[in-house]
Amino acid sequence: MIEKKRYIIGMTMVFTFIGCSSKPVVTPNLQVAQKEYQKVIGDPSVNEKAPLALFQAGKIYDLSHHAKDEEEANHLAYLLDRELEVVHESAKETELKQEIEALKSKKQKALLDAKETELLLLKKKMAQAESKLKELEELNAKQTNRGLVLTLGDVLFETGRANLLPGAQRAIDKLAEFLIDNPQREVLIEGHTDNVGSATYNLDLSLRRAQAVKEALVAKGIEPERIHAQGYGEMYPVASNKDAAGRQRNRRVEIIILEEGANPEEMQR
């Protein structure tokens, strides 16, 4: 099952990264992840005990040489790190199973019980690794140096207003589930607009939209002190405001799921 989910993520990213004609971007995070993969691939023991997991990590490693900007490079670094976690855990699982079989043949019950307990704990850890990849896929979020970023587009709000439309409910539900399962993580909610209208109006609209998302999460049971809403108006565009398509991309709410223990004030723009 975990291999299937990683395959889905990998195949989705193929069309995003492969074929990029510009020079690939490599960030410090990606360099570290690539070096770790090279170290792992050179370990004969890991190759023997976790070939399938290593093959899946290799797909992400190959994609990591085609990142077109820092955001994608850091996202690939995050995915490669998660895949390498699975590689190590798969190798350990194979090793434990081999030890268990050997102990069974020697009828050493005390050691056998200890190894079986260790195997159960490892399987729990692997399930958690699988859950991280699943959450990333379901939220359609990208890993950045600020945390996981989920974007709600302008089409999920009433035109010119801060009311969330029904289409936003699925994203809110998934985000609330994630935050309930990860009670130590906080979120930044940042509203953005295009440059149409006055700067004062845009700043107010962006803040009201960010607050609307916060209120929706609080209604789902998320503690308000974990949610930090801010409006930035037209200050941080992600596309040109010269055409309709660009303006629509700029009208957005970004939800940044901070890493556990991160200081929200330090992560704000």
Secondary structure as GFF3:
##gff-version 3
##sequence-region A 1 269
A	DSSP	alpha_helix	2	17	.	.	.	ID=ss1
A	DSSP	alpha_helix	28	41	.	.	.	ID=ss2
A	DSSP	alpha_helix	44	49	.	.	.	ID=ss3
A	DSSP	alpha_helix	51	63	.	.	.	ID=ss4
A	DSSP	three_ten_helix	64	66	.	.	.	ID=ss5
A	DSSP	alpha_helix	70	106	.	.	.	ID=ss6
A	DSSP	alpha_helix	109	139	.	.	.	ID=ss7
A	DSSP	beta_strand	142	144	.	.	.	ID=ss8
A	DSSP	beta_strand	147	153	.	.	.	ID=ss9
A	DSSP	three_ten_helix	154	156	.	.	.	ID=ss10
A	DSSP	three_ten_helix	166	168	.	.	.	ID=ss11
A	DSSP	alpha_helix	169	181	.	.	.	ID=ss12
A	DSSP	beta_strand	187	192	.	.	.	ID=ss13
A	DSSP	alpha_helix	199	219	.	.	.	ID=ss14
A	DSSP	three_ten_helix	224	226	.	.	.	ID=ss15
A	DSSP	beta_strand	227	231	.	.	.	ID=ss16
A	DSSP	alpha_helix	244	250	.	.	.	ID=ss17
A	DSSP	beta_strand	252	257	.	.	.	ID=ss18
A	DSSP	alpha_helix	264	267	.	.	.	ID=ss19
###
